[in-house]
């Protein structure tokens, strides 16, 4: 099967492109949740539903050779950077045709050809990878920019703060993007964060701003300013995007029924939907055309993922060593 046309190929910084991206991410997440419920995706996922404007806006400001690092809630970032949704979904389903041959799953998708250096399940850990990638790009004479996506739960992690310090000290071309959805799993920001999130960036001398993370246009404008500054040698920036997670922290909650948000709060949070905010900017016929295109794309992606083979257990120990050396048979315990 030929790979699907990616969202990034369709002028992602236009109103149509931004809508196509947020719509694709929304439908991808909804279809992925269905596959979790059917048992085709084992172990569950962290849905990105409600936060689509951030991935769409930030990645629309990037070039193909720019780099991103992501989080446990990373499907949206990967799709917005141009990954084929069929291969991403196959990766979530643990199939050999996935981005990483089914070995990474939901929280570790990567595609170096698209500048996707990998999602990371360790909270805050990708900041150091981003700073290192930006430093390497500059040392090699390139002008690529690297973006670190992280949630509000990461802002007290030492490795992220250390990465911010080095990025500012060395004036690295990095954009730190905080997706502040109000909760670190179930812990509210007000119970976890002293001071402000932008204050952390300001402490390291980097331009820092808080923006509406539900509006793709607003996020794009903020990201473009920061990316242009970084590419021109102006050093790193921090953009805090205020958003709201519509679904569970993890699909496990659908069964466990964890109660840390009441129904009124969730309904209020859903009133400003990134898909609707961007959708009203398109003519009715154009929006319907994009919706149909995305639906067809997702039908194809689901069929591709479910029709793909599982990895051969014989190769389970492959790729453990950079040298290509194979693990000794019978060494498992």
PAVEXTOR-166508 format. One record per residue (C-alpha): residue in three letters; chain; x, y, z. Coordinates in nm, 4 decimals, padded with zeros to 6 digits. Example, Ala and Ser with C-alpha at 12.3 -4.5 7.8 and 13.67 -1.06 7.14 Angstrom:
<rec res="ala" chain="A" xx="01.2300" yy="-00.4500" zz="00.7800"/>
<rec res="ser" chain="A" xx="01.3670" yy="-00.1060" zz="00.7140"/>
//
This chain:
<rec res="unk" chain="A" xx="00.0000" yy="00.0000" zz="00.0000"/>
<rec res="unk" chain="A" xx="00.1318" yy="00.3427" zz="-00.0901"/>
<rec res="unk" chain="A" xx="00.1861" yy="00.5782" zz="00.1987"/>
<rec res="unk" chain="A" xx="-00.0848" yy="00.8372" zz="00.2535"/>
<rec res="unk" chain="A" xx="-00.0394" yy="01.2011" zz="00.1573"/>
<rec res="unk" chain="A" xx="00.0603" yy="01.3850" zz="00.4726"/>
<rec res="unk" chain="A" xx="-00.1033" yy="01.6925" zz="00.6166"/>
<rec res="unk" chain="A" xx="00.2253" yy="01.8820" zz="00.6053"/>
<rec res="unk" chain="A" xx="00.2219" yy="01.8647" zz="00.2263"/>
<rec res="unk" chain="A" xx="-00.0842" yy="02.0932" zz="00.2120"/>
<rec res="unk" chain="A" xx="00.0382" yy="02.4476" zz="00.3022"/>
<rec res="unk" chain="A" xx="-00.0124" yy="02.3924" zz="00.6768"/>
<rec res="unk" chain="A" xx="00.0175" yy="02.7640" zz="00.7634"/>
<rec res="unk" chain="A" xx="-00.2996" yy="02.8621" zz="00.5723"/>
<rec res="unk" chain="A" xx="-00.6462" yy="02.8569" zz="00.7251"/>
<rec res="unk" chain="A" xx="-00.7305" yy="02.5476" zz="00.5221"/>
<rec res="unk" chain="A" xx="-00.4050" yy="02.3815" zz="00.6207"/>
<rec res="unk" chain="A" xx="-00.4527" yy="02.4580" zz="00.9896"/>
<rec res="unk" chain="A" xx="-00.8059" yy="02.3212" zz="00.9796"/>
<rec res="unk" chain="A" xx="-00.6953" yy="02.0075" zz="00.7963"/>
<rec res="unk" chain="A" xx="-00.4334" yy="01.9445" zz="01.0653"/>
<rec res="unk" chain="A" xx="-00.6606" yy="01.9935" zz="01.3662"/>
<rec res="unk" chain="A" xx="-00.9334" yy="01.7881" zz="01.2015"/>
<rec res="unk" chain="A" xx="-00.6939" yy="01.5053" zz="01.1197"/>
<rec res="unk" chain="A" xx="-00.5561" yy="01.4965" zz="01.4730"/>
<rec res="unk" chain="A" xx="-00.9068" yy="01.4951" zz="01.6205"/>
<rec res="unk" chain="A" xx="-01.0290" yy="01.2119" zz="01.4000"/>
<rec res="unk" chain="A" xx="-00.7051" yy="01.0191" zz="01.4454"/>
<rec res="unk" chain="A" xx="-00.7428" yy="01.0302" zz="01.8223"/>
<rec res="unk" chain="A" xx="-01.1090" yy="00.9357" zz="01.8092"/>
<rec res="unk" chain="A" xx="-01.0399" yy="00.6391" zz="01.5836"/>
<rec res="unk" chain="A" xx="-00.7440" yy="00.5359" zz="01.7999"/>
<rec res="unk" chain="A" xx="-00.9645" yy="00.5349" zz="02.1106"/>
<rec res="unk" chain="A" xx="-01.2061" yy="00.3074" zz="01.9227"/>
<rec res="unk" chain="A" xx="-00.9187" yy="00.0680" zz="01.8538"/>
<rec res="unk" chain="A" xx="-00.8214" yy="00.0731" zz="02.2210"/>
<rec res="unk" chain="A" xx="-01.1767" yy="-00.0261" zz="02.3109"/>
<rec res="unk" chain="A" xx="-01.1800" yy="-00.3032" zz="02.0508"/>
<rec res="unk" chain="A" xx="-00.8494" yy="-00.4405" zz="02.1825"/>
<rec res="unk" chain="A" xx="-00.6560" yy="-00.3718" zz="01.8622"/>
<rec res="unk" chain="A" xx="-00.4378" yy="-00.1180" zz="02.0441"/>
<rec res="unk" chain="A" xx="-00.3088" yy="-00.2855" zz="02.3574"/>
<rec res="unk" chain="A" xx="-00.2251" yy="-00.0883" zz="02.6701"/>
<rec res="unk" chain="A" xx="-00.4145" yy="00.2295" zz="02.5877"/>
<rec res="unk" chain="A" xx="-00.3107" yy="00.5785" zz="02.4795"/>
<rec res="unk" chain="A" xx="-00.2933" yy="00.9361" zz="02.6102"/>
<rec res="unk" chain="A" xx="-00.5471" yy="01.1219" zz="02.3899"/>
<rec res="unk" chain="A" xx="-00.4516" yy="01.4656" zz="02.2551"/>
<rec res="unk" chain="A" xx="-00.8166" yy="01.5620" zz="02.1994"/>
<rec res="unk" chain="A" xx="-00.8729" yy="01.9331" zz="02.2683"/>
<rec res="unk" chain="A" xx="-00.5094" yy="02.0358" zz="02.2332"/>
<rec res="unk" chain="A" xx="-00.4863" yy="02.0109" zz="01.8538"/>
<rec res="unk" chain="A" xx="-00.4326" yy="02.3835" zz="01.7933"/>
<rec res="unk" chain="A" xx="-00.0905" yy="02.3717" zz="01.9570"/>
<rec res="unk" chain="A" xx="00.0590" yy="02.0992" zz="01.7402"/>
<rec res="unk" chain="A" xx="-00.1005" yy="02.2488" zz="01.4290"/>
<rec res="unk" chain="A" xx="00.0135" yy="02.6047" zz="01.4956"/>
<rec res="unk" chain="A" xx="00.3675" yy="02.5268" zz="01.6066"/>
<rec res="unk" chain="A" xx="00.4469" yy="02.2763" zz="01.3334"/>
<rec res="unk" chain="A" xx="00.3010" yy="02.5066" zz="01.0669"/>
<rec res="unk" chain="A" xx="00.5794" yy="02.7502" zz="01.1545"/>
<rec res="unk" chain="A" xx="00.8501" yy="02.4899" zz="01.0909"/>
<rec res="unk" chain="A" xx="01.0416" yy="02.3700" zz="00.7881"/>
<rec res="unk" chain="A" xx="01.0688" yy="02.0040" zz="00.6960"/>
<rec res="unk" chain="A" xx="01.4262" yy="01.9905" zz="00.8264"/>
<rec res="unk" chain="A" xx="01.3394" yy="02.1521" zz="01.1599"/>
<rec res="unk" chain="A" xx="01.3184" yy="01.9131" zz="01.4528"/>
<rec res="unk" chain="A" xx="01.0707" yy="01.8328" zz="01.7265"/>
<rec res="unk" chain="A" xx="01.0694" yy="01.6224" zz="02.0389"/>
<rec res="unk" chain="A" xx="00.7441" yy="01.5093" zz="02.1911"/>
<rec res="unk" chain="A" xx="00.5770" yy="01.3595" zz="02.4964"/>
<rec res="unk" chain="A" xx="00.3633" yy="01.0666" zz="02.6057"/>
<rec res="unk" chain="A" xx="00.0715" yy="01.2640" zz="02.4540"/>
<rec res="unk" chain="A" xx="00.2485" yy="01.2989" zz="02.1212"/>
<rec res="unk" chain="A" xx="00.0344" yy="01.1735" zz="01.8329"/>
<rec res="unk" chain="A" xx="-00.0719" yy="01.5275" zz="01.7422"/>
<rec res="unk" chain="A" xx="00.2844" yy="01.6572" zz="01.7213"/>
<rec res="unk" chain="A" xx="00.3935" yy="01.3675" zz="01.5023"/>
<rec res="unk" chain="A" xx="00.0986" yy="01.4064" zz="01.2649"/>
<rec res="unk" chain="A" xx="00.1361" yy="01.7853" zz="01.2445"/>
<rec res="unk" chain="A" xx="00.5029" yy="01.7461" zz="01.1529"/>
<rec res="unk" chain="A" xx="00.3982" yy="01.5361" zz="00.8545"/>
<rec res="unk" chain="A" xx="00.4041" yy="01.1724" zz="00.9609"/>
<rec res="unk" chain="A" xx="00.1840" yy="00.9338" zz="00.7637"/>
<rec res="unk" chain="A" xx="-00.1253" yy="00.8644" zz="00.9786"/>
<rec res="unk" chain="A" xx="-00.1436" yy="00.5065" zz="00.8516"/>
<rec res="unk" chain="A" xx="00.2057" yy="00.4288" zz="00.9771"/>
<rec res="unk" chain="A" xx="00.1461" yy="00.6151" zz="01.3042"/>
<rec res="unk" chain="A" xx="-00.1706" yy="00.4151" zz="01.3681"/>
<rec res="unk" chain="A" xx="00.0080" yy="00.0935" zz="01.2747"/>
<rec res="unk" chain="A" xx="00.2745" yy="00.1851" zz="01.5300"/>
<rec res="unk" chain="A" xx="00.0102" yy="00.2306" zz="01.8003"/>
<rec res="unk" chain="A" xx="-00.1276" yy="-00.1109" zz="01.7096"/>
<rec res="unk" chain="A" xx="00.2182" yy="-00.2679" zz="01.7376"/>
<rec res="unk" chain="A" xx="00.2419" yy="-00.3656" zz="01.3715"/>
<rec res="unk" chain="A" xx="00.5564" yy="-00.4225" zz="01.1669"/>
<rec res="unk" chain="A" xx="00.4545" yy="-00.1472" zz="00.9220"/>
<rec res="unk" chain="A" xx="00.4514" yy="00.1179" zz="01.1938"/>
<rec res="unk" chain="A" xx="00.6850" yy="00.4159" zz="01.2006"/>
<rec res="unk" chain="A" xx="00.9192" yy="00.2190" zz="01.4234"/>
<rec res="unk" chain="A" xx="00.8202" yy="-00.1318" zz="01.3183"/>
<rec res="unk" chain="A" xx="00.5824" yy="-00.1642" zz="01.6126"/>
<rec res="unk" chain="A" xx="00.8605" yy="-00.1311" zz="01.8701"/>
<rec res="unk" chain="A" xx="00.7846" yy="00.2203" zz="01.9924"/>
<rec res="unk" chain="A" xx="00.4095" yy="00.2198" zz="02.0314"/>
<rec res="unk" chain="A" xx="00.2079" yy="00.5217" zz="02.1358"/>
<rec res="unk" chain="A" xx="00.4713" yy="00.6985" zz="02.3446"/>
<rec res="unk" chain="A" xx="00.7867" yy="00.6577" zz="02.1353"/>
<rec res="unk" chain="A" xx="00.7029" yy="00.7409" zz="01.7731"/>
<rec res="unk" chain="A" xx="00.9909" yy="00.8844" zz="01.5682"/>
<rec res="unk" chain="A" xx="01.0741" yy="00.9636" zz="01.2064"/>
<rec res="unk" chain="A" xx="01.4140" yy="01.1248" zz="01.1638"/>
<rec res="unk" chain="A" xx="01.3484" yy="01.1946" zz="00.7953"/>
<rec res="unk" chain="A" xx="01.0761" yy="01.4376" zz="00.9048"/>
<rec res="unk" chain="A" xx="01.2716" yy="01.5841" zz="01.1939"/>
<rec res="unk" chain="A" xx="01.0675" yy="01.3893" zz="01.4502"/>
<rec res="unk" chain="A" xx="01.3351" yy="01.2933" zz="01.7007"/>
<rec res="unk" chain="A" xx="01.0944" yy="01.0897" zz="01.9071"/>
<rec res="unk" chain="A" xx="00.8247" yy="01.1100" zz="02.1682"/>
<rec res="unk" chain="A" xx="00.9395" yy="01.0476" zz="02.5228"/>
<rec res="unk" chain="A" xx="00.7434" yy="00.8890" zz="02.8060"/>
<rec res="unk" chain="A" xx="00.9717" yy="01.0430" zz="03.0713"/>
<rec res="unk" chain="A" xx="00.8200" yy="01.3752" zz="03.1777"/>
<rec res="unk" chain="A" xx="01.0449" yy="01.6661" zz="03.0827"/>
<rec res="unk" chain="A" xx="01.3229" yy="01.4474" zz="02.9481"/>
<rec res="unk" chain="A" xx="01.3025" yy="01.5648" zz="02.5879"/>
<rec res="unk" chain="A" xx="01.4284" yy="01.9136" zz="02.6723"/>
<rec res="unk" chain="A" xx="01.7889" yy="01.7967" zz="02.6880"/>
<rec res="unk" chain="A" xx="01.7530" yy="01.6047" zz="02.3604"/>
<rec res="unk" chain="A" xx="01.6132" yy="01.9167" zz="02.1945"/>
<rec res="unk" chain="A" xx="01.8958" yy="02.1352" zz="02.3187"/>
<rec res="unk" chain="A" xx="02.1501" yy="01.8793" zz="02.2012"/>
<rec res="unk" chain="A" xx="01.9919" yy="01.8547" zz="01.8578"/>
<rec res="unk" chain="A" xx="01.9890" yy="02.2333" zz="01.8227"/>
<rec res="unk" chain="A" xx="02.3533" yy="02.2544" zz="01.9277"/>
<rec res="unk" chain="A" xx="02.4520" yy="01.9830" zz="01.6794"/>
<rec res="unk" chain="A" xx="02.2654" yy="02.1578" zz="01.3974"/>
<rec res="unk" chain="A" xx="02.4405" yy="02.4851" zz="01.4681"/>
<rec res="unk" chain="A" xx="02.7813" yy="02.3187" zz="01.4986"/>
<rec res="unk" chain="A" xx="02.7316" yy="02.1631" zz="01.1559"/>
<rec res="unk" chain="A" xx="02.6544" yy="02.5005" zz="01.0028"/>
<rec res="unk" chain="A" xx="02.2802" yy="02.4504" zz="00.9647"/>
<rec res="unk" chain="A" xx="02.0023" yy="02.6889" zz="01.0597"/>
<rec res="unk" chain="A" xx="01.7452" yy="02.4355" zz="01.1773"/>
<rec res="unk" chain="A" xx="01.5288" yy="02.5090" zz="01.4780"/>
<rec res="unk" chain="A" xx="01.4386" yy="02.2462" zz="01.7388"/>
<rec res="unk" chain="A" xx="01.1105" yy="02.2436" zz="01.9323"/>
<rec res="unk" chain="A" xx="01.0514" yy="02.0810" zz="02.2694"/>
<rec res="unk" chain="A" xx="00.6871" yy="02.0067" zz="02.3503"/>
<rec res="unk" chain="A" xx="00.6055" yy="01.9402" zz="02.7160"/>
<rec res="unk" chain="A" xx="00.3163" yy="01.9706" zz="02.9579"/>
<rec res="unk" chain="A" xx="00.2693" yy="02.1777" zz="03.2710"/>
<rec res="unk" chain="A" xx="00.3656" yy="01.8705" zz="03.4716"/>
<rec res="unk" chain="A" xx="00.7208" yy="01.8986" zz="03.3369"/>
<rec res="unk" chain="A" xx="00.8002" yy="02.2536" zz="03.4435"/>
<rec res="unk" chain="A" xx="00.9468" yy="02.1494" zz="03.7775"/>
<rec res="unk" chain="A" xx="01.1681" yy="01.8774" zz="03.6324"/>
<rec res="unk" chain="A" xx="01.5374" yy="01.9499" zz="03.6722"/>
<rec res="unk" chain="A" xx="01.6410" yy="01.8185" zz="03.3308"/>
<rec res="unk" chain="A" xx="01.4033" yy="02.0597" zz="03.1557"/>
<rec res="unk" chain="A" xx="01.5269" yy="02.3571" zz="03.3577"/>
<rec res="unk" chain="A" xx="01.8869" yy="02.2557" zz="03.2914"/>
<rec res="unk" chain="A" xx="01.8103" yy="02.2363" zz="02.9193"/>
<rec res="unk" chain="A" xx="01.6584" yy="02.5853" zz="02.9304"/>
<rec res="unk" chain="A" xx="01.9673" yy="02.7157" zz="03.1068"/>
<rec res="unk" chain="A" xx="02.2057" yy="02.5689" zz="02.8496"/>
<rec res="unk" chain="A" xx="01.9893" yy="02.6770" zz="02.5572"/>
<rec res="unk" chain="A" xx="01.9911" yy="03.0337" zz="02.6833"/>
<rec res="unk" chain="A" xx="02.3581" yy="03.0304" zz="02.7816"/>
<rec res="unk" chain="A" xx="02.4623" yy="02.9043" zz="02.4373"/>
<rec res="unk" chain="A" xx="02.1860" yy="03.0939" zz="02.2492"/>
<rec res="unk" chain="A" xx="02.0621" yy="02.7745" zz="02.0891"/>
<rec res="unk" chain="A" xx="01.7833" yy="02.7771" zz="01.8278"/>
<rec res="unk" chain="A" xx="01.5217" yy="02.6151" zz="02.0511"/>
<rec res="unk" chain="A" xx="01.1516" yy="02.6783" zz="02.1045"/>
<rec res="unk" chain="A" xx="01.0191" yy="02.5441" zz="02.4331"/>
<rec res="unk" chain="A" xx="00.6416" yy="02.4886" zz="02.4077"/>
<rec res="unk" chain="A" xx="00.4484" yy="02.4255" zz="02.7279"/>
<rec res="unk" chain="A" xx="00.1056" yy="02.2733" zz="02.6707"/>
<rec res="unk" chain="A" xx="-00.0643" yy="02.3867" zz="02.9894"/>
<rec res="unk" chain="A" xx="-00.3876" yy="02.1879" zz="03.0083"/>
<rec res="unk" chain="A" xx="-00.4259" yy="02.2539" zz="03.3794"/>
<rec res="unk" chain="A" xx="-00.3437" yy="01.9051" zz="03.5013"/>
<rec res="unk" chain="A" xx="-00.0395" yy="01.6871" zz="03.5531"/>
<rec res="unk" chain="A" xx="-00.2382" yy="01.3638" zz="03.5295"/>
<rec res="unk" chain="A" xx="-00.4839" yy="01.4562" zz="03.8096"/>
<rec res="unk" chain="A" xx="-00.2794" yy="01.7219" zz="03.9918"/>
<rec res="unk" chain="A" xx="-00.3842" yy="02.0806" zz="03.9187"/>
<rec res="unk" chain="A" xx="-00.1327" yy="02.3442" zz="03.8170"/>
<rec res="unk" chain="A" xx="-00.2269" yy="02.5571" zz="04.1173"/>
<rec res="unk" chain="A" xx="-00.1307" yy="02.2711" zz="04.3493"/>
<rec res="unk" chain="A" xx="00.1962" yy="02.1952" zz="04.1731"/>
<rec res="unk" chain="A" xx="00.3536" yy="02.5100" zz="04.0294"/>
<rec res="unk" chain="A" xx="00.4882" yy="02.7969" zz="04.2368"/>
<rec res="unk" chain="A" xx="00.5214" yy="03.1244" zz="04.0513"/>
<rec res="unk" chain="A" xx="00.4458" yy="03.1175" zz="03.6787"/>
<rec res="unk" chain="A" xx="00.5475" yy="02.8960" zz="03.3914"/>
<rec res="unk" chain="A" xx="00.6678" yy="03.1873" zz="03.1799"/>
<rec res="unk" chain="A" xx="00.8662" yy="03.3056" zz="03.4811"/>
<rec res="unk" chain="A" xx="01.0867" yy="03.0017" zz="03.4432"/>
<rec res="unk" chain="A" xx="01.1841" yy="03.1059" zz="03.0921"/>
<rec res="unk" chain="A" xx="01.2307" yy="03.4666" zz="03.1960"/>
<rec res="unk" chain="A" xx="01.4647" yy="03.3551" zz="03.4738"/>
<rec res="unk" chain="A" xx="01.6996" yy="03.2248" zz="03.2045"/>
<rec res="unk" chain="A" xx="01.6741" yy="03.5463" zz="03.0056"/>
<rec res="unk" chain="A" xx="01.4649" yy="03.4081" zz="02.7200"/>
<rec res="unk" chain="A" xx="01.1570" yy="03.5759" zz="02.5683"/>
<rec res="unk" chain="A" xx="00.8513" yy="03.4093" zz="02.7195"/>
<rec res="unk" chain="A" xx="00.4835" yy="03.4482" zz="02.6393"/>
<rec res="unk" chain="A" xx="00.1474" yy="03.2993" zz="02.7322"/>
<rec res="unk" chain="A" xx="-00.0988" yy="03.2542" zz="02.4448"/>
<rec res="unk" chain="A" xx="-00.4409" yy="03.1082" zz="02.3725"/>
<rec res="unk" chain="A" xx="-00.3630" yy="02.7452" zz="02.2967"/>
<rec res="unk" chain="A" xx="-00.7110" yy="02.6756" zz="02.1629"/>
<rec res="unk" chain="A" xx="-00.6731" yy="02.8973" zz="01.8547"/>
<rec res="unk" chain="A" xx="-00.4467" yy="02.7619" zz="01.5777"/>
<rec res="unk" chain="A" xx="-00.3902" yy="03.1087" zz="01.4286"/>
<rec res="unk" chain="A" xx="-00.2783" yy="03.2514" zz="01.7628"/>
<rec res="unk" chain="A" xx="-00.0393" yy="02.9640" zz="01.8253"/>
<rec res="unk" chain="A" xx="00.1023" yy="02.9929" zz="01.4729"/>
<rec res="unk" chain="A" xx="00.1712" yy="03.3642" zz="01.5162"/>
<rec res="unk" chain="A" xx="00.3545" yy="03.3113" zz="01.8454"/>
<rec res="unk" chain="A" xx="00.5494" yy="03.0135" zz="01.7140"/>
<rec res="unk" chain="A" xx="00.6471" yy="03.1896" zz="01.3936"/>
<rec res="unk" chain="A" xx="00.7890" yy="03.4850" zz="01.5857"/>
<rec res="unk" chain="A" xx="00.9915" yy="03.2572" zz="01.8126"/>
<rec res="unk" chain="A" xx="01.1095" yy="03.0313" zz="01.5291"/>
<rec res="unk" chain="A" xx="01.2181" yy="03.3266" zz="01.3147"/>
<rec res="unk" chain="A" xx="01.4091" yy="03.4729" zz="01.6088"/>
<rec res="unk" chain="A" xx="01.5810" yy="03.1419" zz="01.6812"/>
<rec res="unk" chain="A" xx="01.6738" yy="03.0852" zz="01.3164"/>
<rec res="unk" chain="A" xx="01.8256" yy="03.4332" zz="01.2984"/>
<rec res="unk" chain="A" xx="02.0520" yy="03.3613" zz="01.5950"/>
<rec res="unk" chain="A" xx="01.8369" yy="03.5248" zz="01.8621"/>
<rec res="unk" chain="A" xx="01.8381" yy="03.2247" zz="02.0930"/>
<rec res="unk" chain="A" xx="01.5597" yy="03.0271" zz="02.2608"/>
<rec res="unk" chain="A" xx="01.2058" yy="03.1237" zz="02.3561"/>
<rec res="unk" chain="A" xx="00.9324" yy="02.9804" zz="02.5750"/>
<rec res="unk" chain="A" xx="00.5677" yy="02.9824" zz="02.4674"/>
<rec res="unk" chain="A" xx="00.3068" yy="02.8682" zz="02.7185"/>
<rec res="unk" chain="A" xx="-00.0128" yy="02.7586" zz="02.5428"/>
<rec res="unk" chain="A" xx="-00.3226" yy="02.7568" zz="02.7618"/>
<rec res="unk" chain="A" xx="-00.5392" yy="02.4638" zz="02.6586"/>
<rec res="unk" chain="A" xx="-00.7807" yy="02.2024" zz="02.7888"/>
<rec res="unk" chain="A" xx="-00.7705" yy="01.8258" zz="02.7569"/>
<rec res="unk" chain="A" xx="-01.1157" yy="01.7068" zz="02.6494"/>
<rec res="unk" chain="A" xx="-01.0592" yy="01.3363" zz="02.7128"/>
<rec res="unk" chain="A" xx="-00.8920" yy="01.1295" zz="02.9833"/>
<rec res="unk" chain="A" xx="-00.5284" yy="01.1627" zz="03.0826"/>
<rec res="unk" chain="A" xx="-00.5065" yy="00.8009" zz="02.9675"/>
<rec res="unk" chain="A" xx="-00.7736" yy="00.5722" zz="02.8255"/>
<rec res="unk" chain="A" xx="-00.7417" yy="00.3636" zz="03.1438"/>
<rec res="unk" chain="A" xx="-00.9668" yy="00.6284" zz="03.2990"/>
<rec res="unk" chain="A" xx="-01.2565" yy="00.5195" zz="03.0782"/>
<rec res="unk" chain="A" xx="-01.2768" yy="00.2006" zz="03.2855"/>
<rec res="unk" chain="A" xx="-01.1443" yy="00.3235" zz="03.6200"/>
<rec res="unk" chain="A" xx="-01.3792" yy="00.6259" zz="03.6275"/>
<rec res="unk" chain="A" xx="-01.1285" yy="00.8424" zz="03.8110"/>
<rec res="unk" chain="A" xx="-01.3029" yy="01.1596" zz="03.9339"/>
<rec res="unk" chain="A" xx="-01.0830" yy="01.4674" zz="03.9535"/>
<rec res="unk" chain="A" xx="-01.2818" yy="01.6934" zz="03.7160"/>
<rec res="unk" chain="A" xx="-01.6568" yy="01.7419" zz="03.7487"/>
<rec res="unk" chain="A" xx="-01.8895" yy="01.7353" zz="03.4500"/>
<rec res="unk" chain="A" xx="-01.9481" yy="02.1100" zz="03.4598"/>
<rec res="unk" chain="A" xx="-01.5771" yy="02.1801" zz="03.4276"/>
<rec res="unk" chain="A" xx="-01.5342" yy="01.9462" zz="03.1330"/>
<rec res="unk" chain="A" xx="-01.8378" yy="02.0940" zz="02.9554"/>
<rec res="unk" chain="A" xx="-01.7024" yy="02.4427" zz="03.0127"/>
<rec res="unk" chain="A" xx="-01.3604" yy="02.3404" zz="02.8825"/>
<rec res="unk" chain="A" xx="-01.5165" yy="02.1974" zz="02.5668"/>
<rec res="unk" chain="A" xx="-01.6947" yy="02.5224" zz="02.4819"/>
<rec res="unk" chain="A" xx="-01.3891" yy="02.6478" zz="02.2960"/>
<rec res="unk" chain="A" xx="-01.3063" yy="02.3682" zz="02.0537"/>
<rec res="unk" chain="A" xx="-00.9971" yy="02.4170" zz="01.8303"/>
<rec res="unk" chain="A" xx="-01.1655" yy="02.2288" zz="01.5470"/>
<rec res="unk" chain="A" xx="-01.4671" yy="02.4596" zz="01.5572"/>
<rec res="unk" chain="A" xx="-01.2598" yy="02.7745" zz="01.6129"/>
<rec res="unk" chain="A" xx="-01.0627" yy="02.7029" zz="01.2965"/>
<rec res="unk" chain="A" xx="-01.3510" yy="02.5437" zz="01.1076"/>
<rec res="unk" chain="A" xx="-01.5663" yy="02.8575" zz="01.1016"/>
<rec res="unk" chain="A" xx="-01.2902" yy="03.0341" zz="00.9111"/>
<rec res="unk" chain="A" xx="-01.3558" yy="02.8135" zz="00.6086"/>
<rec res="unk" chain="A" xx="-01.6423" yy="02.8309" zz="00.3657"/>
<rec res="unk" chain="A" xx="-01.8948" yy="02.5538" zz="00.4228"/>
<rec res="unk" chain="A" xx="-01.8106" yy="02.3663" zz="00.1043"/>
<rec res="unk" chain="A" xx="-01.4392" yy="02.3838" zz="00.1699"/>
<rec res="unk" chain="A" xx="-01.4777" yy="02.2571" zz="00.5241"/>
<rec res="unk" chain="A" xx="-01.6944" yy="01.9679" zz="00.4064"/>
<rec res="unk" chain="A" xx="-01.4330" yy="01.8788" zz="00.1454"/>
<rec res="unk" chain="A" xx="-01.1559" yy="01.8685" zz="00.4068"/>
<rec res="unk" chain="A" xx="-01.3734" yy="01.6644" zz="00.6431"/>
<rec res="unk" chain="A" xx="-01.4400" yy="01.4090" zz="00.3702"/>
<rec res="unk" chain="A" xx="-01.0707" yy="01.3953" zz="00.2795"/>
<rec res="unk" chain="A" xx="-00.9718" yy="01.3374" zz="00.6419"/>
<rec res="unk" chain="A" xx="-01.2392" yy="01.0712" zz="00.6907"/>
<rec res="unk" chain="A" xx="-01.1205" yy="00.8842" zz="00.3834"/>
<rec res="unk" chain="A" xx="-00.7626" yy="00.9137" zz="00.5034"/>
<rec res="unk" chain="A" xx="-00.8542" yy="00.7685" zz="00.8424"/>
<rec res="unk" chain="A" xx="-01.0557" yy="00.4833" zz="00.6897"/>
<rec res="unk" chain="A" xx="-00.7483" yy="00.3932" zz="00.4877"/>
<rec res="unk" chain="A" xx="-00.5226" yy="00.4293" zz="00.7915"/>
<rec res="unk" chain="A" xx="-00.7360" yy="00.1977" zz="01.0060"/>
<rec res="unk" chain="A" xx="-00.7538" yy="-00.0646" zz="00.7319"/>
<rec res="unk" chain="A" xx="-00.3762" yy="-00.0404" zz="00.6773"/>
<rec res="unk" chain="A" xx="-00.3008" yy="-00.0797" zz="01.0484"/>
<rec res="unk" chain="A" xx="-00.5353" yy="-00.3746" zz="01.1039"/>
<rec res="unk" chain="A" xx="-00.4256" yy="-00.5525" zz="00.7868"/>
<rec res="unk" chain="A" xx="-00.0564" yy="-00.5170" zz="00.8741"/>
<rec res="unk" chain="A" xx="00.1367" yy="-00.8059" zz="01.0297"/>
<rec res="unk" chain="A" xx="00.2634" yy="-00.8167" zz="01.3833"/>
<rec res="unk" chain="A" xx="00.6448" yy="-00.8168" zz="01.4186"/>
<rec res="unk" chain="A" xx="00.8123" yy="-01.1578" zz="01.3995"/>
<rec res="unk" chain="A" xx="00.9129" yy="-01.2628" zz="01.7539"/>
<rec res="unk" chain="A" xx="01.2363" yy="-01.4002" zz="01.6080"/>
<rec res="unk" chain="A" xx="01.3591" yy="-01.0411" zz="01.5743"/>
<rec res="unk" chain="A" xx="01.2629" yy="-00.9325" zz="01.9262"/>
<rec res="unk" chain="A" xx="01.6263" yy="-00.8840" zz="02.0275"/>
<rec res="unk" chain="A" xx="01.7247" yy="-00.6874" zz="01.7151"/>
<rec res="unk" chain="A" xx="01.8381" yy="-00.3245" zz="01.7481"/>
<rec res="unk" chain="A" xx="01.9548" yy="-00.3616" zz="02.1084"/>
<rec res="unk" chain="A" xx="02.3110" yy="-00.2660" zz="02.0167"/>
<rec res="unk" chain="A" xx="02.4301" yy="00.0200" zz="01.7973"/>
<rec res="unk" chain="A" xx="02.6962" yy="-00.2085" zz="01.6505"/>
<rec res="unk" chain="A" xx="02.4309" yy="-00.4482" zz="01.5254"/>
<rec res="unk" chain="A" xx="02.5577" yy="-00.7229" zz="01.7536"/>
<rec res="unk" chain="A" xx="02.2886" yy="-00.9801" zz="01.8326"/>
<rec res="unk" chain="A" xx="02.2013" yy="-01.0655" zz="02.1903"/>
<rec res="unk" chain="A" xx="02.3083" yy="-01.4116" zz="02.3030"/>
<rec res="unk" chain="A" xx="02.0292" yy="-01.6706" zz="02.2634"/>
<rec res="unk" chain="A" xx="01.8946" yy="-01.7996" zz="02.5904"/>
<rec res="unk" chain="A" xx="02.0180" yy="-01.5021" zz="02.7896"/>
<rec res="unk" chain="A" xx="01.6723" yy="-01.3868" zz="02.8959"/>
<rec res="unk" chain="A" xx="01.5465" yy="-01.4423" zz="03.2478"/>
//
